[in-house]
């Protein structure tokens, strides 16, 4: 599929009500512009497609539908979806941030595990919110590129083009093969005979955590299965702490029913150790209390004492 080139110094499209001031990013299928609402002056992000594809148009409309019915501090706020000159534009709030992928690249290994744990807790919080909706909202494309990290450590989860409501055990669309990210998607996300659910997001969370603590993307689920690779053992071989490796391994199991639950994952996120912390010494063992003498031992003791007193009386009679 031919994708038109859009240089950074391109002439930006005219969109009624908005002034487009720059480009945030560009992918194979779409791009995100930065703009400003002409009425209230608010900075916005404007997402549009670069190719005419009905499935992509549905994905953009689906993202709008999902964002318009949920509200959480860790989700991007939508403004509107517009049609202009045959092209759809999704207008959202703009936040100064970097993707989690960029954050990982800039962080030290220790920082990734210490501060990264706080980021993971926030991701768990917003996932729990989405899963608590009626019906639950399944993200299905959680990955470091779709997590924005703000300067204050807050996060924003983005890109809900292939999110779905978990209703009636509906099967997963085969078209997801063209959209989902192989390194972060579970096996069931690529089968028309399977159903994606909350456990699917847990797998993606585990794969995102793998990238976070190791600094590199995990193998695709199909490759893990084909080559009998275990994410936990792979992390241990890289020198990652065992508690992190075990957590990732529990989330990235092939069978959804064998994966750790989201609440358990959140509880098991390793907490950073304070700088200069000293390990707590083991408790000092208490001495065993002396054994109480038996009744026979007590009787013998009294007889010995009486005989001793009698002997003293014989040798040293009272005057």
Helices and strands as residue ranges (DSSP letters): E 18-26, E 30-37, E 43-49, H 54-68, E 78-84, E 87-93, E 97-99, H 100-106, H 109-131, E 137-138, G 144-146, E 147-150, E 155-157, E 164-165, G 174-178, G 187-190, H 198-214, H 221-226, H 231-237, H 242-251, G 256-258, H 262-267, H 295-315
